[in-house]
Amino acid sequence: MNLFAEIRTLIIATLENMVAQGTLPADLTMDAITAEPPRDAAHGDMATNAAMVLAKPAGMKPRDIADALAAQLAQDARITSADVAGPGFLNLRIAPSEWQGVARAVLAGGTDFGRATLGQGRKVNVEYVSANPTGPLHVGHTRGAVFGDALASLLDYAGWDVTREYYINDGGAQVDVLARSVYNRYLEAHDLTVDWPEGTYPGDYLIEVGEALKAKVGNAYVDQDEGVWIADVREFSTDAMMALIRSDLKSLGVEMDVFYSEKSLYGTGRIEAAIADLKSKGLIYQGTLEPPKGKLPEDWEPRVQTLFKSTEHGDDVDRPVMKSTGGWTYFAPDIAYHYDKIQRGFDALIDVFGADHGGYVKRMKAAVSALSDGKVSLDIKLTQLVKLYKNGEPFKMSKRAGTFVTLRDVVEQVGADVTRFVMLTRKNDAMLDFDFDKVLEQSRENPVFYVQYAHARVASVLRKAAEAGIAVDDASLQAADLSKLDHEAELKVLQKLGEWPRLVETAARSNEPHRVAFYLYELAGELHGLWNRGHDVTSLRFIQDDDPETSQAKIALARSTAIVIAAGLGILGVTPAQEMR
């Protein structure tokens, strides 16, 4: 049940009837018409832009369309009033019985209430984290991991066939640096003194890897030239780091469907095949790029290079794919990787990058557009930095990591549920302050507590009602007389519940899972408001003494709220609280 969609359907059917009556001209497009919550709740339950959208193509004043539409909508039993505001916006009030029906629909559907068919089973690949396999995940990776995982769950809930994917950057020079760093720890495991050149990885997390390498090969690599051991140590080190990364992700509740190795693109013809595809479309040529203004990018050369005509697909400049020396640029394997995704049959691609990858957005979009002939979309989401605080001060670096705060540090401080929710309390491209003290406060200012407390309060009501002999199973609550839910405070909760299916679709269309966190906070606020009013108005209390029928109706409202909170928390990857400690 999506009440907003149902009212939109009613509006369009009414407009089509007006066309049939001759009140409106024929051949009007209704796609842009909406039914949504008004900006000011005092104006009504829903608002529609129908008159504003149709005025120009109809050659009429918006107010005239709105007046005629309002008169016809008011005849429907679901609409208690239709008022025209301003130049032609139409505010609607919906019959209480419709909102009461939302609670019944929630009880009937459980946490599947609000599931959408927006994706229509199409395949979407969500690539996120994709950190270099050179150490444990840091707090920046944490935000990307939470955002990507919640987005994947949101899209699944909205009807997409989702694949979660991690791209292992194991084909670049940083993996050689990792191997040399592990070799140093290997030598230390043999009680040898080593130098740590600038750029190596001195974190304590490699001590165990060096010891494990010693256990595997003994002293076979001691006093040996790099050429003897580099390949073996590179593979050993990468495997060890990926095991660490998988463990870090698991502690956060993140599990990938696919781990894709960059190294698998080299020497297999995959890069060559992707570039050949672009060349067959006339998009590869030999040329020299003009020097860009300001800082020179690492892939610019004042010599002839092999270039991709990315400007033909929306980029600002063409991009090098092969250096003048004949080696591939960093962009070439990225092209091949996305070409592989397209060949795997995905209908849409989403990449979650750190904010420092902003320069890659247009070139990657151009590549996917060219490789798929515009048939596969690519949305790139950038996650901004996280600033950590504790005791009013910036949180210091991890001794274990050497240079940064790790994902594991954060989870061990506050837990996975708190970490995940807080990471979604800001839009992905906005800076986020993470205060270890505030995220554990039990107050309204802490959104994690506020939402979890709402769910725990309902759980408490259900326990007390069951002890009082009131049937609180969903089937019994679904059969309750919900017409008793007629107080303004109760209707506000019902109206917020009614927004859930619409919110799911809106968030999924924009790939913005933070909208779910915001909604849950608002829904929790309505429930807490109703609870608090019950302190003064006894008729609003969920359990009414000696009146089990009224109690069941009110408990049905509470239970349906908890169901939607649980569904939303499920998308965010957070476990609903049954009680607060």
N, C-alpha and C positions, 0 to 999 in steps of 0.2 A: 504494500500500500504506500503510495506516494501522493499525499493529498495535494501538494503543490502541482504535481504533474496532472492530477485529475482536474483541478480547477483551471489549469492552463488549457486542458483539452476542452473543458466547458466553454471557456472564453473563445477559443478558435471556432468551436461548433456554433456558438452564438453569432460570431462575425460572419461565418459562412451562411447562416440563416438570414442575416441582414443583407448579404449579397443577393441571395435568392429573392428577397423581398424588394430589392431595388434600392435599399437605403444606402448601400455601398456599391461601387463599381466592381465589375468582375476582374478576374486575373490578378488579385492581390496576393502577394507572398506573405505568409504568416510565420516564417521560420524565426524571425527575430523577436517575436512576441514572448514575453516572460510573465510568470506569476511568481513573485518573490516576497520575502518579508519587507515591509516598508522601513525606511530609514528611521522613522520615529514610530515606535510601537503604539503611540497614542492615536495615530491616524487610522489604524485598522490592523487586521490580521495578515492581509496580503495586499500587494499593489501590482498593477499591471501597466505596462507601457504601450499597450495596444494602440491607443488613439494617437500617441506621439509617433509611433512607427508607421502607421498607415496614412497619416495626414497628407504627406507629400505625394505618394503614389496615387492616393484617392482624389487628390485635388480638393481637399476639404480642410476646414479648420479642425484642429485636434479636439477642441472643446465640443464641437458639434458631434463628432464621432463618439467621444466619451459619454456625452449625455444620452445618446441613443443606446449605446452599449450598456450603460448603467441601468436604464429602464428595463431592458430585456433580462439582464442578469438577475435583477431583483426579483424576478418571477420564479427563479429556481429555489427550491426548498433549502438548498445548501447555503444560500447567500442570505444573510439577515439584513445587510445594507450594502449599497454601492454608492460611494460619494466621489464626485469629481473635485479634484484639487488643482489649483494653479492653472496652467494653460491646457491641461488635458490628462493629467495622471488620474488613475482611477483606483481608489482605496476600497477594499472589500472587507467586510466582516463575515466570518464563517460561522455557521450554526454550531453551538456547543456539541451537539450530537456527533458532528463530524470529527471534532477533536477527541471526544470520548472514544470514538471508534479507533483512533490511533493506538490507544493503550491496549485495546483488544487485539489489534493486529500485531503489536509487539509481542504480546503474550503467546499468540499463535505461532509467530515466526521465530521467536527466540533471537539469538544473536545473528540469525540470517535476515532479520528484519532490516531493511535498508540496503541489502545486497543489490547491486545494479547489473544491468546487462549492457552497459555502455561499451565494454570491450568486445562483446559479441564473440568471445572465444578466440580473438585474434592473438597472435604471438608477439610478445614484447620482451626484449632483452634489457635488463637493468644491470649495468655494470657499475660497481661501486667499490670503494676502498682502494683496490689496485695499487697498494703501496709497494715501493721497492723492497725486495726481500733481503734487507740489510740489517734489520733489527726489529724490536718489538714495535707495535703500533703506538703512536703518540695521541695526544688529546685531539689534535686536528683530524686524524684518521677516525677517531671515535665519533665525531660529529657526522662525518661522511658515511660511516658505517650505519649509524642510527637512521640518518635521513634516507639512505638508499634502501635499507631494510624495511622501514615503514612505508616508503613509496611502493616498494614491491608488494607488500601486503595490501596496501590500499588499492592498487591496480587489480590484484587478484580478487578483492572484495567487489570491485566494480566490473568484473566479468572478463578480465584479460587472462590469457594463458601466459604466466610469467616465468621467466628464467632469470635466476640471480647469478651473476657472473663476476669473477675476480680475474683481472688481467695481471699475470705475474711478469713484472718487468725484469726478466732474468737474461736479457740479451745485450745489455749495455755494459759500459766500463765500470759502473758501480759494483757489479758482481765480482769483478776482478779485485776491486779494492776490498770487498768483503772477504774474499779468499785469502788475500794477503794478511788481513787483520786476524782471521782465524788461524792462519799459519803462525802468527806471532804468539797467539795463546797456546798453540800446540807446542811451540818451542819453550814457552814458560812452563808448560806441564812437564817438560823435561828439565826443569830448574835452570834454564838458560836465560840470560839477560837479553832483552830485545829493545830496539828503538821503535818509537811510534811516530812516524812521519806525519806531517800535517795532512789532513784529509782521510786518514784511516779511522777505524771505528773502535775506540778504546773502551766502550761500555763493558761493564762486568758480565752482561748477558752472554758474551762470547767465551767466558772462561770454561763453562761446561762444554761448549762446542769443541774447544781446543782439547779438552780432556777426553771427549768422546772420540775425536780423531786419533789421539794417541792410543786409545784402547783398540781402535780398529787397525791401525797400520804400524803400531809400535814406534820404532825409531827410524823407519824406512825413509822418511823425508828429512831427517835432520842433516844439516850440512849439504843439502842437495840444491842444485840450481832450480830456479822457478819453473823452467820448462818441464822439469820432471814431475812436479806435483800440482801445478796450477789448475789443470783441467779437473783432476779428481777432487781437489779441495774445493773448487768452485761448486761442483755438483753437490758434494757433501754439505757444504755450508748453506747453499740455497735450500736444500731439503730440510736442514735443521731450522732455518729461519721460517720456512713455510709452516713447519710443525708448530713453532712458537706462535706464529700469526693465527693459525687455525685455532689454537688453544685460547688466544686472546679474544678472538671473535666469539668463540663458544661461551666464554665467560660473560659476554654481552648478549648472548642469545641469538647470535647471527650465524646462520649456516648457508653456505653457498651451494648452488646446484652444479656450477662449473668453475674449475680453476684452469685458465687458459694461459699457456706458456708463450711468452714472446719469442723465446728461443726456437720454438717449433716453426716459426715463420722463416728462419734462416736456413739456407741450404736445401730447402724443400720445394722451391719454385713458387711458393705462395706470394711472395712480394712481387716477383716477376709477372705472375699471372694478373695481379691487381693492376699493375702499371700497364700491362699489355691491354687490359680492358679499357683503361682510360685512353690509351694510344689509339685503339680502334675507333674511338669516338672523336678523334681529332683534338684531344685535350692535352697531349704531351708534345713538347717542342723544345728545341735548343735555343737558349737566349741568355741575356745578361740583364739582371734586375737593376733598376735605379737604386742608388743607396738611399735608405729610408732616413727621414729626418730624426734627429735625436740619436739615441743609443742604437748601435747596430745589433740586429739579432744574430744569434749564433750560426744561423744557416745562410747568412748573406755572404756572397763572394763577388769580387769585382771581375769575375771571369765567366765564361760561358758555362752554364749548367743545364741539366735536364729539368724542365719546369712543367708544372701542372697548371693549366688554365683555370684556376679556381675562381677567377673573376667572372667567368661565364656562369657560375653557380652561386653568386652572391658575395664572394670574398672581396676584400679591398685591394689586394695585390695577388699576382700569381705566386705560387710557392715552389721552391726547389724540392725535388724528390731524389736527385742524385747529384753528388758533388762533382766538381770538375776533375777530381782525382779518380772518379769511378765508384766511390763508395756511396751507400745509401745515406740519406739524411735521416734525422729522427722521425720525420713525418712519414717516410715510406712504409715502415712496418705498421704504423698506425692506420695507414690507408689499407694495407693488406689485412689487418685484423678486422676492420669494419667490413671489408669485402667478404671476409669469411662469415661474419654475422649475417650479411645479406644472403649469402649462399645457403646458410642454414635455415632460411625461410622465415625470418622474423619480419613482421609487418611494421614494427616500430622499434626504435632503439633509444635508450636513455643512458647517458653517461653522467656520473656524478664525480665532479672534479673539485679539487681545492681551488680557492680563489686565485692562486698564482697561475692557474692554467687558463685565465681569461683570453689570452692571445690565441688559444687553439680553437676557440668556439667556431669562428667563421670558416676556418680552413677545413675543420672536420665536417661541418654541415655541408660545405661545398663538395667534399669528397663523397659523402654518402649520397647526396643528391645526384652527382654524376654517375656513381657506380650503380645506382638503382634506377636510373632514368626517372628520378623524382617520385618513385613509387614507395620508398621507405622513408619515414620521417626520423629525424634525429633531434632529440631535445637534450641539451647539455645544462645541467644544474651545477652551479658553483656554490660551494659551502664556504662561508666566511670563517675567520679565525675565532677561537674560543679563548677568553681571558679567565684564568683561574685565580680565585681568591680564597684565603683561609685566615681566620682571625683578623680580618680587615686588611691583610697584606697579600701581595701576589704570591701564589703558591710556588715554592721553589722546585727546581729540577729534580729529577729522579737520579739517585746515586747509581742505581742499577743501569739505567740507560746512558748515563754520562752527560747528556745534553738536553734532555726534554722530559716532560711528564708523560708517562705511558698510559695507555688505555687501562691497563691492569691497576695502575695507581688509583685512577678515578673510581673504577668499579669496587675496589677494596675499601675505599673511603666511604662510599654512599650506597653501593649496591647497583645491580644492573637496572632495576625498575626505575629508580630515581634518575640514574644517568640517562636512560633512554627518554624519559618524559621531558626532563629539563632541556635536552638537546633539541627538542621540538617546540619549545616555547617561544622561538623566534623564527621568522622566515629564514630560509637557508642562506640567502645572500645578505643577511644582516649580521653584524657582530653580536656575539653572545657572551655575557658575563656569567660565569659559573662560580657561585660562592658556596663553598662546602658547608658553611654554617647555615646559610639561608635555605638551602635546598632540603635541610633536615628539620627546619622549624615546623611546628604544628600551628599554622596560622593561615588565614585567607590569602596572605601575600605569597604563600608557597603553593603554586598551582598543583604540584604533585600531591601534597597532603590534602588540599581542598577537594580534589576529584576523588582520591582514594577514600577520604572520610565520608563522602556522599555514598559510595558503594557500601562501606562498612556500616553506615547508619541503617541502610535498607536491610542488610543482613541481620542486624540487631533486631529490627522490627519483625522480621520474619521469624526469628527465634522466639521472641516474646509472644507473638501471635500463636505460634504452634503450641507453646506452653499453655496458652489460654484456651486451647481446643479449637482454634479457628483453622479451617482448611486453607493452606497457603500454597498448594501445588498450583502450577500454571493453569491446568485445565479448570480447576475450581475458580481461580481468580478470573479467568477468561469469561466464565459464566455469570460473574457478579453483575449487579445492576449499576453500570457505570454512569447512568444519568445522575447519580448522587454526587458526581464530581462537577459541581456547578459553581464553586467559589472562584473568584478572580485569580487567586493564587494557585489554585489547582489547574485552572485552564492555562495559566502561563506555563506550567510544567508540561502540560499536554501539547501546547503549541510548539514548545521547544523540541519535544520528542518528534513532532510532525516534521520538523525541519531536517531530521537526520538523513532520510533518503536523498533529499536534495543536496545536502552538504556533501555526501559521499560522491555524487556525480560532479559537483562543482570542484571539489578537491582533486578528483581523479582527472578531470579534463585539464586542469592547470598543473598537474604533477606537484601538488603542494600538500604534503601530509601534515604540515603544521596546522592547517585549518581544522583538522580533527582534534588536536590538542586544545585549540582555542574553543571549539564547540563544546568539548567535554567540560571545560572550565565554566562556560556559561550555563550548561545544563545543571552542573553541580550547584551553581549559584541559585538557580530557581528552586532546586530541591531544598537546599539549606534555608532559603527564604521562607518556603512553606513550613518547614520544620520549626523555625524560630517563631513564626506567627502563631503556631500551635501552642506556644507557651501562654499566650494571652487569650486566644480564641480556641476554646476546648473543642469546638466542632471541627477544627482542622486537624486534630490529632489523628494519627494513622490508626490507632486502636481506640475504638469507642466502647466504653464500658456497657455491657449488657445489650449491645447492638452489633451482633456478628455480621449482619448483611451490609451495614454501612462500613464496618471495619474492612470487610473483604474488598469493597469498591476502592477504599483509600489505600489498602495494601496493594491492590492491583496497580494503582498509579505508582507506588513506590517500587514495586517489583519491575514494572516495565521500564522505569528509569534506570534501575540497576542493570537490566539487560542491555540497554543501549550503551551505558557506560562500559560494560564489559566488552561489548562489540568494538567500541572505539579504542579501548585500551588494548584489545587484541590486535588491532591494526598497528598500534604503536609498539607492540611487543612487550606490553606491561601486564603483569599479573594483577587482577583486581583484588583488593584487600577485603577480607572477611571481617576483620576487626583491626582497630588501631591500638598500637602498644604505646 
